[in-house]
Amino acid sequence: MNSIEQNAETLSSFGMTVKQAKVYLSLVFLGTAAVGEISKHSKVRREEVYRILPKLEKMGLIEKTLSTPVKLKATSVENALEILIKNEEEKAKNRIAELSAKKAEFLKHFQTSSKESKMGDGEQFSLTSEKAVALSKIKALIDLAQTQIEYVSSREKILQFVKFYSESLIAAVGRGVKFRLISNPAKGGEDQLRKAIRQVFADKSGVSVRYSESLPNHFLIVDSKQVLIATSTEGYLADKPLLWSNNLPHVSVYKKLFEDLWESSVELVPLNVSSDSERLISFVKKMKPSQHVILLYETVDAKFKVLLTYLKFGLQNGEAVVYVCSESSVEEVTAAMTQIGIDVAKHQKSGALKVLDYTQHYIIDGQFQIETTEQLWRKYLDEAVSRGFRGLRVAGEAACFFKHNLVKELVDYERYLHKNPSVPMIAICAFRAEQLMNPNNPVNVYSELVKSHGKVLFSWLDKELGRVAIS
């Protein structure tokens, strides 16, 4: 096969016939030529060349010269390929529009008697092995959802899920369907999953994302009535067979598994406060009364960057603030506050700012009591409100609990705050990473804290846990 025949075969995949491609390529080679020359070079009979030329001219691939006799010349190959691709795109759009119209008409008149095609008729199980069928089934489940969709899967699969079904997902949110997604955390850089959600959903209030280190299975629950289970955690969306069921006892098992995972998962806040303070400000602005967050940090500078930015915003917002020291001294904290532009003396005089040692708040006379600590928080809030402040914003360093071997008491305190948010204040509890991850701790403090807090701020990159650094 010579070069013109090989190239003609390739061009035929762009929507031309092989003979049309040969005629066009001959003109490209010859530059400007009459019909006889084209026929001789392309080895296409003269009468066929006469039939082909008007079609190529209509396609915009050749043009006539104003000469006698009339000759022809070809459009450049690059322009020709662009024209052919656009033609194919137009054909595809027309074909899709035609099929969509036929689909609507067909569904309007077609009544199926097959029970298998009606998800939800009776309690049953079905196994879907073909990828195209599985993808269609996922779409059908989204389109049928009325209240809530819960999905546990890898980042890759959920990213595909969000992008592939964007139109159906947007429509579901529009119907009031809520989404809860659990995935594994990002290993560094920007969280592409959150980015995709921001791009797809204009209203993100109905979409919640949490992260867990361990995903025992991948499954999708719709309205607590149907479940779609991946038979393997490997591969991409619908690569492996999917098991569907609306058997309520079976669905209930996965619903319980989801709730357990949701309770133990965390909502990561991947901030880079050293280079992107605006994102930190955006986060602290959104914090609400009774919201309780933990900060895990590696350095004192990282701790101050987060906590003092958070408290400074509170002061600017007309709130009273309290900082309880234990790792850093009162003098070190007030000096750091002054350094970032907080007028310590002014705010202390007005009652807007308290900087306390932990012996004045957490461990008084060597004793820690949850009731006493809660009463003090209540006292600070009442004082703030009586002075006309908009609320109370607090930050507490937890190092003293480790120093005094009160780790179990700390965990009990955090559990209590989580279950009994009786003081409507905004709070961040700060933990040094090395203390939190100490294997000699009597309990798994990290795990317990995750259960007791809705959000976790990370100020370093822990390679073992794959957390995104703040500082």
ABEGO torsion letter per residue (X at the ends): XBAAAAAAAAAAAAGBBAAAAAAAAAAAAAGBBBAAAAAAAAGBBAAAAAAAAAAAAAAGABBBBBBOBBBBBBBBAAAAAAAAAAAAAAAAAAAAAAAAAAAAAAAAABBBABAAABBGBEBBBBBBABAAAAAAAAAAAAAABAABBBBBBBAAAAAAAAAAAAAAAAAAAAAGBBBBBBBBBBAEEBBAAAAAAAAABABAAABBBBBBABBABBBBBBGGABBBBBABABEBBGABBBBBBABAAAAAAAAAAAAAAAAABBBBBBBBAAABAAAAAAAAAABBBGBBBBBBBABAAAAAAAAAAAAAAAAAAGBBBBBBBAABBAAAAAAAAAAAGBBAAAAAAAGABBBBBAAAAABBGGBBBAAAAAAAAAAAAAAAAAAGBAEBBBBBBAAAAAAAGAAAAAAAAAAAAAABBABBBBBBBBBBAAAAABAABABBAAAAAAAABABBBBABBBAAAGBBBAX
